[in-house]
Amino acid sequence: MPLAPLLSTTLTARELELARALRERLPEAMDTHATRAFERRFETWVGHGHARAFMGGRAALAMAVRALDLGDNAGVVVPAFTCQCVLNALAFAGAQPQYADIEHAGLGLDVDAVRQAITPATRAVMIQHSFGLVGRDFEAILQLAHEHNLKVIEDCAHALGARHRGLPLGVYGDVAVYSFERSKVLTTIHGGVALANDAEAAERLSALAEAAPLPDADEIDAQLISVMHDYWVRASGDAAGAERARALWGERVLPQMWPEEFGISVPPRYGQRMPSAIARIADAQLDRLDAVLARRRAQAAYWQDWAGARGIGHLDAIDGSEPAWLRFPLWVDPALKADRHALEDALDVEVGVWFTTPAHPVARSEAHCPRGMDACCRIVNLPTLLPAHHPHAAA
Ligand SMILES: Cc1ncc(COP(=O)(O)O)c(C=O)c1O
């Protein structure tokens, strides 16, 4: 049996059929008609703000930052526990990331470190809800940002459906971004939403969305093929179907990152608007959010007991929060993180390494952020969607 995967297994036969049908009448699905309907549904679901969908969380982040009109070379405080695609999104929008250290209880920004990181160039703080958790200092950082007149960007790429004090994450900041990439809470393979919480940012975000190009027919087709491929390979549990899908479509499956992104230049497809074809898949996925979150939370509770019984360091939700538990983070010895195969074999699950550097997966050291560097060496993460028959599946 293959190891239980880290990537999302939320695609169902419904999305498979939808992708098949959409491929047959692609010209009709290359507008933004269904995209607008999906965006309105997203706004209603969040209960706040103005949503615009793009072809990735990173593209949505670049648009959200531009919607804040921060000015050239605006400093944005970021946690020393993030990934290159986040730093790229800020840089492509003309902002300068300013690293601050994290805290170990929730892997969020440390409020004192944020205070120290603020310079006259700082215009915003990016709060990243890693693994769908709310950081220990979330409210203190909102307060600090308010006192310093800084904008707040919530990176909810891991946190679709997570809540704090009864409200969905994403409504606390000035702007927020969500991801539907294939490693996320729900998936369309690539896709993301930017949410603007005030009228000015909303107006700019709308203008940016209207000006953004749509992917061409070939690109949309490749993404629909990737949806079908991912359904068979990861979600279906059908080994013969997976084999067939690999042979038929393996070569057209889209990568998670394009080569230019490692060289820190803008890839050709960056910043595209989400077309109706992909919004239809996103809409079908959103129907499953509550069920998917319930499974992820139950699995996190299982892993909590499992880790607690073995004395393995792990994280708990802070008071008042309901995490999405995209993955279940564990503190382990650096040697185990460097070679996690023994743990994978013991648990029968893929073990994730988010994040290995403050600019994962690109090598980077930020000596003034020792807790972030420590987490990069010692945090691994377990999947929270396991097949029902898996020996570690929550009851
Ligand atoms: C914390 C964080 N923010 C943003 C993103 C970007 O999302 P996307 O892959 O949809 O571009 C990622 C991607 O993994 C991420 O981990």
The ligand as a Tripos MOL2 file, in Angstrom:
@<TRIPOS>MOLECULE
LIG
   16    16     1     0     0
SMALL
NO_CHARGES

@<TRIPOS>ATOM
      1 C1          1.9890   29.8720    3.6940 C.3       1 LIG1
      2 C2          1.7140   29.8780    2.2350 C.ar      1 LIG1
      3 N1          1.2150   30.9920    1.6690 N.ar      1 LIG1
      4 C3          0.9240   31.0650    0.3470 C.ar      1 LIG1
      5 C4          1.1430   29.9840   -0.4700 C.ar      1 LIG1
      6 C5          0.8460   30.1160   -1.9390 C.3       1 LIG1
      7 O1         -0.2840   29.4150   -2.3170 O.3       1 LIG1
      8 P1         -0.4040   28.8260   -3.7960 P.3       1 LIG1
      9 O2          0.3860   27.5490   -3.8270 O.co2     1 LIG1
     10 O3         -1.8610   28.6160   -4.0220 O.co2     1 LIG1
     11 O4          0.1570   29.8110   -4.7390 O.co2     1 LIG1
     12 C6          1.6740   28.8010    0.0690 C.ar      1 LIG1
     13 C7          1.9110   27.6190   -0.7910 C.2       1 LIG1
     14 O5          2.2040   26.5370   -0.3470 O.2       1 LIG1
     15 C8          1.9630   28.7440    1.4560 C.ar      1 LIG1
     16 O6          2.4750   27.6370    2.0310 O.3       1 LIG1
@<TRIPOS>BOND
     1     1     2 1
     2     2     3 ar
     3     2    15 ar
     4     3     4 ar
     5     4     5 ar
     6     5     6 1
     7     5    12 ar
     8     6     7 1
     9     7     8 1
    10     8     9 2
    11     8    10 1
    12     8    11 1
    13    12    13 1
    14    12    15 ar
    15    13    14 2
    16    15    16 1
@<TRIPOS>SUBSTRUCTURE
     1 LIG1         1 GROUP 0 **** ****
